[in-house]
Amino acid sequence: MSETTVTPDGEEPNPGQDDSHVMRLFQRPIQIRSFIMTALLVLAVLYTLYFARFIFIPIALALIFNLLLGPLVTKMQRLYVPRWISALLLIGSFGAVVVYGVYTLMGPAQYWLNHAPQAFTSFDEKTTQLQKQIQEMNESTEQIKEAATKMIGKAANQQTITINEEGLRDQIVANLQWTGGILFMTLIMLYFMLCSRGFVFRKLLIMTRTGRSRRNAVRIVRHLQSDISRYLVTVTVINVLLGASAGAVLWMIGLTDPILWGVLVGVLNFAPYAGAAISLAAITLASFATFDTLGHVLAAPAAVFALNVLEGNFVTPSIHGHRFEMSPLTVFFALFFWGWLWGVAGMLMAVPLLVVCKVTFDHIEELRPMGRLLGR
């Protein structure tokens, strides 16, 4: 007499169920293998992006500038101006502005690099005087003073890194040459992108099978170009105005080389939070090296901080609304990731690349949850 096995529910087991359990056991190694292969693929992509950054950074920059300048080239083409002429005029004008700006700001930048040790020394002296005043007001702050003295001692010790050493100068020259090579490759790629705008997309449309798919692809691409170019133009205008305002305020306060600091504020503002912190720290050191009284010293960083708060909390949200608002956690992660991967260039491109991803996800129905995840 054969035994009958009963399940906890009181039902006899189904042979098909046993087969399904067996199949799941065989599927587990495949799932683990897929996970391992995916992880290896991600690591390979990261290593490729890092070691080939001299190639990928110009490509990413060219794509961003292409979204910014492409509509203008198209409008000039409608006025019977050939694309290659309009692209050459735009790139030539941009290159001339960059070269003139670098040539004009190279002298002030070199001056502040050479006077960086003096700025740290002035910061040490003025903060030491402030500590003495605090100690006279309240003797119970002795422990705070000792902690602050240790911190300032660390900052003061950093001035032993002499800016005039030949090794550091060679490193700065090498970085400038690397940056110049990046910009040159970016302009070359941007020129060909502007001249052949829409060529690759038309080739992809030919590969689509149905007319409905072609219409959907055209609609999505047009929305992407419109939204992303509008965002990039708006952010560029805001940062230019912010830099001009910061330069004007610093000029009224009396800080040396206000144009240099205005350009620094405007350019670094493409990297929210981190860029504002870097520019604020540099202006604070310059203010300590320039002014004598503590109130005058704090005026310049306080004014720049107020402008950053006004721009970040009122101007930009009122212009963009909720459409391009990004989650602060996502922005911090993007800044950290691209800064770790590509350095300063990655930090400056982090938010534009993030917005490109968000707009792309918002216009593709299957990816809209990802777009909402990137937003607020």
Buried (B, 14 or more C-beta within 10 A) or exposed (E): EEEEEEEEEEEEEEEEEEEEEEEEEEEEEEEEEEEEEEEEEEEEEEEEBEEEBEBBBBBBBBBBBBBBBBBBBBEBBEEEBEBBEBBBEBBEEBEEEEEEEBEEBEEBBEEBEEBBBBBBBBBBEBBBEEBEEBBEEEEEBEEEBEEBBEEBEEEBEEBEEEBEEEEEEEEEEEEEEBBEEBBEBBBEBBBBBBBEBEEEEEEEBEEBEEEEEBEBBEEBBEBBBEBBBBBBBBBBEBBBBBBBBBBEBBBEBEBBBBBBBBBBBBBBBBBBBBBBBBBBEBBBBBBBBBBEEBEBBBBBBBBBBEBBEEBBEEBBEEEBEEEBBBBEEBBBEBBBBBBEBBBBBBBBBBBBBBBBBBBBBBBBEEBEEBBEEBBE
